[in-house]
């Protein structure tokens, strides 16, 4: 039996969801005017998260500073991000999609894969079924989607990215040569800018060029694993399954970029503690512990450095993670001005047991565990912004205080970017 996969993608999700709310309030539809979703234009960290088609005609691009967008279009309507609204709309969208098949994979906040294989008794015409889903979402929720239809996830996703909005597209194996191969190489799923540049340099400019090239040549250029995968993608080959549950996290990380130089440990440590608190909280929610912690920092010459340490026993205690991160910073940072700081937890474990040291203060460790549990409970019930550690709140570092506000803004804008198309930070090759 041939596989049948749908990829469903909300058109300009954040803008569409905000537009539906505004229409209900008797306000203009953002999709019909130069408009965007993003941060505060008065702040340097404010960026365009999503834009309307009329805004695109002014040259406004996703990810650019809001101030630059306003220079291009002074009458641009700016609406700040509302993630509570986005989550509500996403759930409603996915609830409709899930009603058509027992196997649905959430690819992002506004994208899903549906495995429609074996559903021919209910939906004998797959194209008609795709139109039915698309039209139902528009009718019941007020926003549009694109649906890509094919025999695997790669081709279905590529198809849904064809002409927008409110369209159904197919990309079956016999259509690859005419529909996919003429596209620029940058359009191939999971191919990043670095690989695009290397391929262009050897005369490969379209997906068809890559498909017709010798795989061994591509592997020599991009590496054995990456070269093989991208060559297979160019041929339209993908055997990955639609998974009801996302793959288990391999690690947890947080990074913050700053507009001002970080030049002292007094500035670093409150930021580092807050990042450790963020990643450790996320890890505990997944009932994991880590064996390794890494700190990352980037200097003004854009050189990024990372240093890692391993614990004797897997831990989920914020204080232990923070102490090791501080130690790494003290050992490896030479005091040069920084513009980025990050923390990552890796080598995750489900191990509930640990070997205690004779010299370890178990009473102190248990006290910190109870503190973490109390913070987690409050945040889970009332939100992340309702409580923080006194050592963070009482920090007298001006940059650290600004960094906290900036970190919150960056987390929101990052979620916005990730909710759109996958980026190089999310696994692009």
PyMOL commands that set and color helices and strands:
alter all, ss='L'
color gray80, all
select helices_A, chain A and resi 13-24+30-32+53-56+66-72+83-98+126-141+153-160+173-180+185-187+193-201+207-212+215-222+224-234+265-285+318-332+362-382+384-386+390-393+398-419+424-426
alter helices_A, ss='H'
color red, helices_A
select strands_A, chain A and resi 5-10+35-38+48-51+77-80+104-108+111-115+145-150+168-170+252-262+289-299+304-315+338-349
alter strands_A, ss='S'
color yellow, strands_A
deselect
rebuild
show_as cartoon
